């Protein structure tokens, strides 16, 4: 038995409870696997997950549910496609790979000795086909796929019809881009689902436009369900359905405003229904028509397929199987931890990490002075997103609806059993102090144990570690712990940490100085006594350190940021560094501090993907 599996699920063996298949049986009975991924779908928009009271009605998903297992708590780990898909294909905690930044500025290699998980299936005789999106932040493992850019049904192209197969289909009809319509669509394009009958989540304004957007999304989910039906029919026509596990899930949460691209539950939680084929129903302890509450995530999906196929899980994978002939419902239900991460979403930097343990969700926001609403070009292409912001600026939102546009704070704690939409932050509630400290500790140690590269500015680890990000993280483990400790100064009173913060601002390590300035920006006026140290950083050799010091000083009106930010942009060494500075500039413009920036294109000599969107927003001449 694989050590990772034994450790992770904490075996509850009753002597002789579940017999493992013999090697010969496994060889003869290896199942097929099909993944049907719908883009940008949170579980919250399906009738299946809302007791049939609201949400899109999906008869084909419900057919799978009747003959399979519904997972009530499945997570994509990252709330955006490339980071989530990089997690899926590697079975790894993506921030240690440098694969959690969307969209990639540089592709990075896989960890040494580890392959993308379909390669292990191919190695024992599986035919693997992908139709057709990859969107990985790692270099493609050419041993992973027989067909990498194919079409639905490409399992039919395997040379031997007796070969087991793994096929992935991505359905894009639900992508957030389908909700980027003009307001005139309300009169011109009727919806199948009635806008009057949708359930508007409490953090959204209940307007005609939002209701129409919900109804449109329900329609698109139902469109994807029709294709799922076609796929099921194809498997049945081929005589393969009785030996094929079908996984239906979203490739991340979404698509309504404030979901995709944000480490909220609606950004991270996805629907997951696993159809269990007839040949395997007597072999799995978890029976069909079951709803499982145990926490599973994208890190676990690949290892689960390997385990079902009788393959040992590579030691360097982080995921733990959640289905198998040796995994009981009790073991599945005992799974009570899942992690989430967000680093960069296109041009928007947002260093957030989450931990759900049991019913409690803990979020650590490392730029607490930011609102989650900081402008991102692609997000705000939705008319509903723009309306939400306009209503905020006009003062027409209630306190729950306003929260998205206000500083997020360093920590959030929610009891999801009574607060599934994360409305009531318990982080400052004395009654939950012990729970807050417990989850804070667990998350911090997880990040350090995984050598989480989020503690480095992206430009820094790209410049010095992109050839081998996992090794770079391990080699800098001592520094990572120090950066984490400096960042955590945000969690204490200023009087307690003033001396440590002064040391960080004067450190020889530029990342120490960066985090020191970030903490000062978080404290705002309380950090006034450190203005002298911050002003020294205006001439720092690292542009990203200058930029963060400018933010801290601008928040307390000690500097006009326009010219110093231009100077920082001019000394930036890479496009990634320019993008980080432009993110700081956008914050200063969006935060209601009275600053406006008009940049000339020549002010940004180093460019990369995302820079043009920032410049467009900042009204380049």
C-alpha positions in Angstrom: 0.0 0.0 0.0 1.3 3.4 -0.9 2.7 5.3 2.1 1.1 8.6 1.1 -2.3 7.0 0.9 -2.0 5.2 4.2 -0.8 8.4 5.9 -3.4 10.7 4.3 -6.6 8.8 4.9 -5.8 7.2 8.2 -7.0 3.7 7.5 -10.0 2.4 9.5 -9.4 -1.2 8.7 -11.8 -3.7 10.2 -10.0 -7.0 9.6 -10.8 -8.3 6.1 -13.2 -5.4 5.4 -12.1 -4.6 1.9 -10.1 -7.0 -0.3 -7.6 -5.5 -2.7 -7.7 -6.8 -6.2 -4.9 -9.2 -7.2 -2.3 -8.0 -9.7 -4.0 -10.2 -12.3 -7.4 -8.8 -11.6 -6.2 -5.3 -11.8 -4.5 -6.0 -15.2 -7.7 -7.5 -16.6 -10.1 -5.0 -15.1 -8.4 -1.6 -15.4 -11.2 1.0 -15.8 -11.4 3.8 -18.3 -11.5 7.4 -17.1 -13.3 10.3 -18.7 -13.2 13.9 -17.3 -15.8 16.3 -18.5 -14.8 19.8 -17.4 -17.0 22.8 -17.6 -15.2 26.1 -17.5 -15.8 28.5 -14.6 -18.6 26.8 -12.8 -19.1 26.8 -9.1 -21.3 24.2 -7.5 -23.5 27.1 -6.1 -25.2 27.5 -9.5 -26.5 24.0 -10.0 -29.9 22.8 -8.9 -28.2 19.5 -7.9 -26.5 21.4 -5.0 -29.4 23.5 -4.0 -32.0 20.9 -3.1 -33.7 21.6 -6.5 -34.9 25.0 -5.2 -32.8 27.1 -7.6 -29.9 26.9 -10.0 -29.5 25.3 -13.4 -31.3 22.0 -13.9 -28.8 19.5 -15.4 -30.5 16.2 -16.2 -27.3 14.6 -17.5 -25.3 15.5 -14.5 -28.2 14.2 -12.3 -28.1 11.0 -14.3 -24.4 10.6 -13.3 -25.3 11.4 -9.7 -28.0 8.7 -9.6 -25.4 6.2 -10.6 -22.4 7.7 -8.9 -21.2 9.8 -6.1 -21.9 13.5 -5.5 -19.1 15.4 -3.7 -20.4 18.2 -1.7 -17.0 19.8 -0.9 -14.7 19.6 -4.0 -12.2 22.4 -4.5 -10.1 23.5 -7.5 -7.3 24.8 -5.1 -6.9 27.9 -7.4 -9.8 30.0 -8.6 -8.5 30.5 -12.2 -7.9 28.1 -15.0 -4.1 27.9 -15.6 -3.3 27.6 -11.9 -6.1 25.1 -11.3 -5.2 23.1 -14.3 -1.5 23.1 -13.3 -2.6 21.6 -10.0 -4.8 19.0 -11.8 -2.1 17.8 -14.2 0.7 17.6 -11.6 -1.1 16.5 -8.5 0.9 19.1 -6.7 0.6 22.3 -4.6 1.2 24.7 -7.4 2.8 27.6 -5.5 5.9 25.4 -4.8 6.2 24.7 -8.5 5.9 28.4 -9.5 2.8 27.4 -11.4 0.1 29.4 -9.5 0.5 32.6 -11.5 -2.1 33.3 -14.2 -1.3 33.9 -16.9 2.3 32.6 -17.1 5.0 35.1 -17.9 7.4 32.2 -18.2 6.7 28.4 -18.4 8.5 26.5 -15.7 9.7 22.9 -15.6 8.1 20.1 -13.7 9.9 19.0 -10.4 12.8 16.8 -11.2 11.8 13.2 -11.5 8.0 13.9 -11.6 5.8 13.5 -14.7 2.4 14.9 -15.4 0.1 12.1 -14.1 -1.3 10.8 -17.5 2.2 9.7 -18.3 2.0 7.0 -15.6 -1.2 5.8 -17.1 0.4 5.6 -20.6 3.3 3.7 -19.1 1.0 0.8 -18.2 -0.9 0.8 -21.5 -3.5 3.5 -21.3 -4.4 5.6 -24.3 -4.6 9.2 -23.2 -6.4 12.0 -25.2 -7.1 15.6 -24.4 -9.9 17.6 -26.1 -8.4 20.1 -26.1 -7.4 22.8 -23.6 -4.2 22.4 -21.7 -3.4 25.8 -20.2 -0.6 24.5 -18.0 2.0 26.9 -16.4 4.5 24.0 -16.6 6.3 22.9 -19.8 4.2 20.2 -21.4 5.3 16.7 -20.5 5.4 15.1 -24.0 5.0 11.6 -22.5 1.6 12.5 -21.0 -0.7 12.5 -24.0 -1.2 10.3 -27.1 -3.4 13.1 -28.4 -3.0 16.5 -26.7 -5.0 18.8 -29.0 -7.9 16.6 -30.0 -11.7 16.4 -30.1 -14.3 14.8 -27.9 -14.4 11.1 -28.5 -10.7 10.7 -29.4 -10.6 7.5 -27.3 -11.9 6.0 -30.5 -8.5 6.6 -32.1 -6.6 4.2 -29.8 -4.9 1.5 -31.9 -6.3 -1.4 -29.9 -9.9 -1.3 -28.8 -9.0 -3.4 -25.8 -6.7 -0.6 -24.5 -8.0 1.2 -21.4 -8.2 5.0 -22.0 -8.2 8.3 -20.2 -10.0 11.1 -22.1 -10.5 14.7 -21.1 -13.1 17.0 -22.5 -13.3 20.7 -21.7 -16.5 22.5 -22.4 -16.0 26.2 -22.9 -19.6 27.3 -23.3 -19.8 28.3 -19.6 -16.6 30.4 -19.7 -16.9 33.8 -18.0 -16.4 35.4 -21.4 -20.0 34.3 -22.2 -21.2 36.8 -19.6 -19.5 39.7 -21.3 -22.4 41.2 -23.1 -23.8 44.7 -23.6 -26.6 45.9 -21.4 -28.8 46.0 -24.5 -28.8 42.2 -24.3 -31.5 42.4 -21.6 -34.0 43.6 -24.2 -32.5 41.8 -27.3 -31.6 38.3 -26.1 -34.2 36.5 -24.0 -33.0 33.8 -21.5 -34.5 30.3 -21.1 -34.3 30.5 -17.3 -36.4 33.3 -15.8 -34.4 36.1 -14.2 -37.2 36.5 -11.7 -36.6 33.0 -10.4 -32.8 33.0 -9.9 -31.3 33.2 -6.4 -29.0 36.2 -6.1 -26.2 35.7 -3.7 -26.3 38.1 -0.8 -23.1 39.9 -1.7 -24.5 40.9 -5.1 -26.9 43.7 -5.7 -30.3 42.4 -6.6 -30.7 44.3 -9.9 -32.3 43.6 -13.3 -28.8 43.3 -14.8 -27.5 40.8 -12.2 -30.6 38.7 -12.4 -30.3 38.6 -16.2 -26.6 37.6 -15.8 -27.5 34.8 -13.4 -30.2 33.5 -15.8 -27.8 33.7 -18.7 -25.2 31.7 -16.8 -27.9 29.0 -15.9 -28.6 28.8 -19.6 -24.9 28.2 -20.5 -24.6 25.5 -17.8 -27.6 23.7 -19.3 -25.9 24.0 -22.7 -22.8 22.3 -21.3 -25.1 19.6 -19.8 -26.4 18.8 -23.3 -22.8 18.0 -24.5 -22.3 15.9 -21.5 -25.3 13.9 -22.6 -23.7 13.4 -26.0 -20.5 12.2 -24.4 -22.4 9.6 -22.3 -24.3 8.4 -25.4 -20.9 8.0 -27.3 -19.5 5.8 -24.5 -22.7 3.8 -24.4 -22.7 3.3 -28.2 -19.1 2.1 -27.9 -20.0 -0.4 -25.2 -17.6 1.4 -22.8 -19.9 3.0 -20.3 -20.0 0.0 -18.0 -16.2 0.2 -17.4 -15.7 4.0 -17.5 -15.5 6.4 -14.5 -16.9 9.7 -15.6 -15.8 12.8 -13.6 -18.0 15.9 -14.1 -16.5 19.0 -12.6 -15.8 22.7 -13.1 -12.2 23.7 -14.0 -12.5 26.4 -11.3 -15.2 28.4 -9.6 -17.1 31.3 -11.3 -18.4 32.9 -13.4 -20.4 35.7 -11.8 -18.6 38.8 -10.5 -16.4 38.2 -7.5 -16.1 34.4 -8.1 -13.5 33.4 -10.7 -10.2 34.9 -9.8 -11.0 35.2 -6.1 -10.2 32.7 -3.3 -13.8 32.9 -2.0 -15.9 29.7 -1.8 -17.7 30.5 -5.0 -14.2 30.9 -6.6 -12.8 27.7 -5.2 -15.6 25.2 -4.8 -16.6 23.3 -7.9 -19.3 20.7 -8.6 -17.9 17.1 -8.7 -20.0 14.1 -9.6 -18.3 10.8 -10.3 -20.2 8.2 -12.2 -19.2 4.7 -11.1 -19.4 2.1 -13.9 -21.4 -1.1 -13.3 -18.3 -3.3 -13.4 -16.8 -1.4 -10.4 -19.8 -0.8 -8.2 -19.3 -4.0 -6.2 -15.6 -3.3 -5.9 -15.8 0.1 -4.3 -16.9 0.5 -0.7 -18.5 3.8 -1.4 -21.8 3.1 -3.1 -23.6 4.9 -5.9 -26.3 7.5 -5.1 -24.1 8.7 -2.2 -23.4 12.3 -1.2 -19.9 12.6 0.3 -19.0 15.5 2.6 -15.3 14.8 2.8 -13.0 17.5 1.4 -11.3 16.7 -1.9 -9.3 18.9 -4.2 -7.6 19.1 -7.6 -4.4 17.9 -6.0 -6.2 14.6 -5.4 -7.7 13.9 -8.8 -4.7 12.6 -10.6 -3.6 10.4 -7.7 -7.2 9.0 -7.5 -7.0 7.9 -11.1 -3.6 6.3 -10.6 -4.8 4.5 -7.5 -7.9 3.2 -9.3 -5.6 1.9 -12.1 -3.4 0.1 -9.6 -0.4 2.5 -9.8 1.6 3.7 -6.8 1.4 7.4 -6.3 4.8 9.2 -6.9 6.3 10.5 -3.7 6.6 14.0 -5.0 2.8 14.3 -5.7 1.0 16.1 -2.9 -2.5 14.7 -3.6 -4.1 11.8 -1.8 -6.6 9.4 -3.5 -10.2 9.6 -2.5 -11.7 6.6 -4.3 -10.5 3.0 -4.5 -11.2 -0.6 -3.6 -9.5 0.1 -0.2 -11.2 3.5 0.6 -14.3 3.4 2.7 -17.0 6.0 3.0 -15.8 6.6 6.6 -12.3 7.3 5.3 -13.6 9.6 2.7 -15.7 11.5 5.2 -12.8 11.8 7.5 -11.0 14.1 5.0 -11.2 17.5 6.6 -8.5 19.8 5.2 -8.2 21.6 1.8 -6.0 24.5 0.7 -6.5 27.3 -1.7 -4.2 29.8 -3.3 -4.2 32.9 -5.5 -1.1 34.8 -6.7 -1.7 36.7 -9.9 -4.7 36.9 -12.1 -3.7 38.3 -15.5 -2.3 41.8 -14.4 -3.8 41.7 -10.9 -1.5 40.6 -8.1 -3.3 39.1 -5.1 -1.3 37.0 -2.7 -4.0 35.0 -0.8 -3.9 31.6 0.8 -6.8 29.7 2.3 -7.4 26.7 4.6 -10.7 25.0 5.1 -10.7 22.6 8.0 -14.0 21.0 8.9 -16.6 23.7 8.7 -14.2 26.6 9.2 -12.6 28.6 6.4 -9.5 30.7 7.2 -8.1 33.2 4.7 -4.8 34.9 4.9 -4.5 38.0 2.7 -0.9 39.2 2.5 -1.9 42.6 1.1 -4.6 43.4 3.6 -5.0 47.1 2.6 -6.1 45.9 -0.9 -9.8 45.4 -1.7 -10.6 42.3 -3.6 -12.2 44.6 -6.2 -8.8 46.0 -7.5 -9.3 46.6 -11.2 -8.6 43.8 -13.6 -9.3 44.4 -17.3 -10.9 41.0 -18.2 -13.0 40.8 -15.0 -14.6 44.2 -15.6 -15.6 43.3 -19.1 -18.8 42.0 -17.5 -21.5 44.6 -17.5 -22.7 43.3 -14.1 -19.2 43.7 -12.7 -19.1 47.3 -13.8 -22.6 48.0 -12.4 -21.5 46.5 -9.1 -18.6 49.0 -8.9 -20.8 51.9 -10.1 -23.4 51.2 -7.4 -20.6 51.1 -4.8 -19.2 54.5 -6.0 -22.8 55.9 -5.8 -23.2 54.6 -2.2 -26.1 52.4 -3.2 -24.9 49.1 -1.7 -25.6 47.6 1.7 -22.8 46.6 4.0 -22.5 43.0 2.7 -22.5 44.1 -1.0 -19.9 46.8 -0.2 -17.4 44.5 1.4 -15.9 43.4 -1.9 -14.7 47.1 -2.5 -13.3 47.7 1.0 -9.9 46.6 2.4 -9.9 42.9 2.8 -8.0 42.7 6.1 -5.2 40.3 6.9 -7.3 37.5 8.1 -10.8 36.1 7.5 -12.5 33.3 9.4 -15.9 31.9 8.5 -18.1 29.1 9.8 -19.3 27.7 6.5 -22.0 25.5 8.2 -24.0 28.7 8.9 -22.3 31.2 6.6 -21.7 29.5 3.2 -21.3 32.9 1.4 -18.6 34.2 3.8 -20.6 37.2 5.1 -19.7 37.2 8.8 -15.9 37.5 9.4 -15.2 36.0 12.8 -11.5 36.8 12.8 -11.9 39.6 15.5 -14.5 37.7 17.5 -12.9 36.7 20.9 -15.0 33.5 21.0 -13.1 32.2 18.0 -9.6 33.3 19.0 -8.4 29.8 19.6 -9.8 28.6 16.2 -8.2 31.5 14.4 -4.8 30.7 15.9 -5.1 27.0 15.2 -5.9 27.6 11.5 -3.3 30.3 11.2 -0.6 28.0 12.5 -1.6 25.1 10.2 -1.7 27.3 7.1 1.6 28.9 7.8 3.4 25.5 8.4 1.8 24.2 5.2 3.2 27.1 3.2 6.6 26.7 4.7 6.6 22.9 4.3 5.8 23.3 0.6 8.4 26.1 0.1 5.6 28.4 -1.1 7.1 30.8 -3.7 4.4 33.4 -3.0 6.6 34.9 -0.4 8.9 36.1 -3.2 7.8 38.8 -5.6 7.2 37.0 -8.9 10.0 39.0 -10.6 12.5 37.9 -8.0 12.0 34.1 -8.2 11.6 34.3 -12.0 14.9 36.0 -12.3 16.8 33.7 -9.9 14.9 30.4 -9.9 12.8 29.8 -13.0 15.1 27.1 -14.2 14.1 24.9 -11.2 11.5 26.6 -9.0 11.1 23.7 -6.6 14.8 23.6 -5.9 14.9 27.4 -5.6 12.2 27.2 -2.9 14.0 24.4 -1.0 17.4 26.2 -1.2 15.8 29.3 0.2 13.8 27.7 3.0 15.4 29.8 5.7 14.7 33.0 3.9 11.1 31.9 3.2 10.5 31.5 6.9 11.9 34.9 7.6 9.7 36.5 4.9 6.7 34.7 6.4 7.6 36.0 9.9 7.9 39.6 8.6 4.6 39.4 6.7 3.0 38.1 9.8 3.9 41.3 11.7 0.6 42.5 10.1 -1.2 40.3 12.7 0.0 42.1 15.8 -0.3 45.6 17.3 2.2 48.1 15.9 3.8 48.7 19.3 4.6 45.0 19.5 6.4 44.9 16.2 7.8 48.3 15.5 11.4 47.3 16.3 11.2 44.2 14.1 9.7 46.2 11.3 12.5 48.8 11.5 15.0 45.9 11.1 13.2 44.6 8.1 13.3 48.0 6.4 17.0 48.2 6.9 17.9 44.6 5.9 20.4 43.8 3.2 17.9 41.4 1.7 15.6 43.3 -0.7 12.7 40.9 -0.1 12.9 41.7 3.6 12.7 45.4 2.7 9.8 44.7 0.4 7.8 42.9 3.1 8.7 45.5 5.7 7.3 48.2 3.4 4.2 46.0 2.7 3.5 45.8 6.5 3.9 49.5 6.8 1.4 50.0 4.1 -1.0 47.7 6.0 -0.7 49.8 9.2 -1.1 53.1 7.4 -0.9 56.0 9.8 0.3 53.8 12.7 3.6 53.3 10.9 4.3 57.1 10.7 7.3 56.6 13.0 9.0 54.6 10.3 8.7 57.3 7.6 12.5 58.0 7.8 13.3 54.4 7.0 10.7 54.3 4.3 12.0 57.4 2.6 15.4 55.8 2.3 13.8 53.1 0.2 12.8 55.7 -2.4 16.4 55.2 -3.7 16.4 51.5 -3.3 18.4 49.5 -5.9 15.3 47.3 -6.4 12.4 48.9 -8.2 9.8 46.7 -6.5 11.0 47.8 -3.1 10.8 51.4 -4.1 7.3 50.9 -5.3 6.0 49.3 -2.1 7.7 52.1 0.0 5.9 54.7 -2.2 2.6 53.0 -1.4 3.3 53.1 2.3 4.3 56.8 2.2 1.4 57.8 -0.1 -1.1 56.3 2.2 -0.1 58.8 4.9 0.3 61.6 2.4 4.1 61.9 2.9 4.8 61.9 -0.8 3.2 62.6 -4.2 3.6 59.2 -5.8 3.5 60.2 -9.6 7.1 60.9 -10.3 8.7 58.4 -7.9 6.6 55.7 -9.5 7.8 56.7 -12.9 11.4 56.5 -11.7 10.7 53.0 -10.3 9.2 51.9 -13.6 12.3 53.2 -15.4 14.7 51.1 -13.3 12.6 47.9 -13.4 14.8 45.1 -14.7 12.0 42.9 -16.2 8.4 43.1 -17.4 7.3 41.2 -14.3 8.8 43.9 -12.1 7.0 46.6 -14.1 3.7 44.7 -13.7 4.1 44.6 -9.9 4.8 48.3 -9.9 1.8 49.0 -12.1 -0.3 47.0 -9.7 0.8 49.3 -6.9 0.0 52.3 -9.0 -3.5 50.9 -9.7 -4.1 50.4 -6.0 -3.2 54.0 -5.3 -5.5 55.2 -8.0 -8.4 52.9 -7.0 -8.2 53.3 -3.2 -9.9 56.7 -2.9 -6.7 58.5 -1.9 -7.0 61.2 -4.5 -4.2 60.1 -6.8 -4.5 60.0 -10.5 -1.8 58.7 -12.9 -1.3 59.5 -16.6 1.6 57.5 -17.9 3.4 57.7 -21.2 4.3 54.4 -22.8 7.9 55.4 -22.6 7.6 55.3 -18.8 7.6 51.5 -18.9 10.6 50.3 -20.9 10.3 46.7 -19.6 7.0 45.1 -20.6 5.3 41.7 -20.4 1.8 40.3 -20.8 -0.6 42.3 -18.7 1.3 45.5 -18.9 -0.8 46.8 -21.8 -4.1 46.2 -19.9 -2.7 48.2 -16.9 -1.6 51.0 -19.1 -4.9 51.2 -20.9 -6.7 51.5 -17.5 -4.2 54.1 -16.3 -5.0 56.2 -19.4 -1.7 56.1 -21.2 -1.2 59.1 -23.5 
